[in-house]
């Protein structure tokens, strides 16, 4: 059979209309995703600034020229989006906006590890994640209807606080493990600074390249050795307490000398780009691409026949996802698809995924690994072996989705790219979650979280004015990239239902970055101040902790903190005092282990069969 021809990019929601009402901060980002996927807002529909929940309804206005199974008038999916999923805590201070969501769910605590104190992200991370999750729910609802699934699958609820718990789930799992971290949790980390003031990120996965880089710069040998472990584990711990001698070494050399050292050693460096630089090169691309392939026509070979969904099951029940993922991005995407009901079959190397043993562990299994991979079935396959690659193709022949995040070009080299697996299964949704996408950034460095943050201005966007730009050591883009990957797969599955064709789906860390910095780039294009003002989302001290004001009340809360001596009050009393004057604030979670008993989450955090903490599903279908 000839390789499938990839058709022009089409959108799965073409011909559908939506309405969106409620708080702009909640409804607006979801509306943006729906427009990118092809839906059109009904005339006269607008979001507002009122408090409470947002409601989004997506309606199929009728079959179009490419409509397939399940398309037709009357199909509808809806979602209600709220800030908080639980009751108020004893102080009456629930999650009410982005700042309080970051504070309550532990995002401020994790992001602040590099600095040794909780810090708010100056980007709307929790709300952006919620918008992606809500779009997933709407796509899954339409997909369930197309497959004859239960009507309840078409109506979802999502919550910003649950999205916040999801994005810190690996760190939360580690906090409840049977043992301590493999590397010290202490302040410190990149970026490094050259003698001319250039800020830069350093990346390598090879201890030999790490050593070679520092030797080329005449760094002290003991500092070089001591720095490798925190550098290696910074993706897990969100901090990297390097010896000061390493920072002193880079400050003694010019940027060109540092680039030469990286080139000679095999390490990579990336200068931190500003938001203004990113705005100048921004191409406005969507965060994923969807391209159907295969012979067209209702009777053509390879035409997809819809699988009926079992009754009273998740929207993806009865579907199979093959995942060949590493680290965070692809495993998280597959984990979300599993939560929606799909059977996830994880492709692991002989002997199993080595990250299963990454400390800290619960009952002998890595707590972080469990946060992304619990509930998956594993199959060991040596992708270097021709016989095992044949086994993988056979598995793909019976699957709905194949998902991977191998290095660029690896799939084609192995004969496992979309054109190869489509020969075995022309109706396959083939999904690649990569670093940079295809050809969007010239001379892009290694496509890892912190390098993409550095190259695309996230390091500047994450911190307000007056602070030195620095990529967050919380894996912002790996996690957001996983969320986007799941959204793209769901879009691909729905497009397959509508066209009958298999689909190639691509998403990337670059697309995740684009989502996070989009508001800053809009401000840049309109001539507004690009970065958030100094002090933005800075928590206030209390006698026994920290409180975070809602963004709209931050200035008034800061004045009240000084006038009323909030620093001398307990956190509970400080929040009560502010609320008595109509000001919103909530306690900042500083130890993620405390989330288990936090009344703001009403016991929603459980433990799995290994004893590892498990966060609630980010959506509920009602």
PyMOL commands that set and color helices and strands:
alter all, ss='L'
color gray80, all
select helices_A, chain A and resi 24-36+98-105+107-114+125-146+151-154+160-167+169-175+207-216+221-237+244-251+255-265+275-281+329-339+354-357+367-373+386-397+410-414+418-424+449-456+458-461+476-499+509-525+551-564+566-568+571-580+592-597+599-601
alter helices_A, ss='H'
color red, helices_A
select strands_A, chain A and resi 16-21+40-41+54-60+76-82+155-159+192-193+199-203+268-271+288-293+320-324+343-348+361-362+365-366+377-380+401-404+429-434+502-508+540-541+546-549+585-587+606-607+613-614+619-621
alter strands_A, ss='S'
color yellow, strands_A
deselect
rebuild
show_as cartoon
